[in-house]
């Protein structure tokens, strides 16, 4: 029976393509890609000629039907993304699920991953991490994700585009406080850069420097994980968040969710402690 091959491609440097990936792309009957123009350049570089099928966020429902039908009829298919591992924050996820539901065998051909590569050189803890992908463009969903992520003790990994970076850093400072962050851009490319600083320092830095290239943001996890036993403990934890740059109301809200005390009680106690 024919198969779907999930093939990792370089995240920048074309020399990172694996021997197995090249052999797989040569052997399949067709290749489905997020952007066929980008994949055509890679295949031309590898001197491989294969029919290309578009599979992206806006056509994934009908293309899942077409691609799966072709595989069930005996054609082997490779799915690739513009850079890195397909199906990670990528519409290929839906194709893999659809194929699995219809009895198509899915084989992974591992390759580079921007998230793991950035984590490895971040200088932040790597034993436990939470991949968050891209933040939503819708404010409510975006803020809900940041609020939820703010409680996670594991190192956080985000993807971000240059034109959204400054707003994202400001939002992170509001919800996370002034944690350590590693900003990795253009990994494996000519202008690869890794900046290790705090979130507030990053906000200041990009007030004077225009963000360029695609970013992976590695953010320190929540170190204030111990549950407050008294209102005094809750106030102490809230003050720790405030000292890192978080607003009083946001700090009170975050500690309230992690304890049995109400936001209003913590906020009032904060104000009283300043008198």
C-alpha positions, 0 to 999 in steps of 0.5 A, a space after each residue: 500500500 502507498 504511504 504518506 511521508 512527512 519529510 523535514 526540510 532545511 529551515 534556512 541552510 539547504 545543506 541541512 537536507 538529510 540523505 534520507 529526505 533526498 531519497 524519499 523526495 526522489 522516490 515518491 509520486 508527488 509532493 504536497 507543499 504549503 507553498 509550491 513556489 518555495 518547494 519548487 526552489 528546493 527541488 530544483 536545488 536537489 535536481 528533483 522533478 516531481 508534481 507539486 500539490 498545494 496544501 495550505 490553511 485555506 484549502 486544507 479541507 478539499 486537498 485532504 480528500 484529494 491527496 488521501 484518495 490519490 494515496 489510497 489509489 497507489 501513489 506515494 506522497 511526501 508532505 513538506 513545509 516551507 521550512 523545517 518539520 511539517 505538521 508542527 504549527 502547520 496545516 499538514 497536521 490535518 492531512 496526517 490526521 485525515 490519512 490516519 483515519 482512512 488507514 493510510 500509513 504515515 512515515 516520518 523522515 525527520 529533519 531540522 526544527 526551528 523550535 528545538 534548534 532555538 531551544 538548544 542554543 537559548 541558554 535557558 532550561 531545556 529538560 522540560 518545555 512547552 511549545 506554544 507556536 504562533 500567538 493568535 491574531 485575535 486579541 481575546 484568544 491571544 491574551 487567554 493563551 498568554 495568561 494560561 502560559 504565564 502559569 507554566 513552569 516549563 520553558 516556553 517556545 513561541 514563533 513570531 513574525 518580525 512585524 508582530 514582534 514588538 507587540 508580542 514582547 509588550 504583551 509578554 511583559 504584561 502577562 509574564 513579568 520581566 523574565 529571561 528571554 532568548 530571541 533567535 532569528 534567521 537560524 542557520 541563515 547568513 544573518 543568524 542571531 541570538 539575543 539573550 536578555 530580559 523581556 523588558 530589555 528586549 522591548 527597549 532594544 526593539 524600540 531602536 532596532 527594526 525586527 528582521 527575519 523570522 523569530 523563535 522566542 524562548 521564554 523562561 517558565 514561571 518560577 512562582 509556582 508554590 501555592 500561597 498558603 496565606 494572604 501574606 504569601 499571595 501578596 509576596 508572590 504578587 510583589 515578585 511579579 510586579 518587580 519583574 514589570 507586571 502591573 498590579 492588577 495583572 499580578 493580583 489576577 495571576 496569583 488569585 488563579 494559582 491560590 484560594 484568594 480572590 483578586 480583589 483581596 490580593 489587590 487591596 492587600 497590595 495597596 494597603 502594604 504601600 501605605 
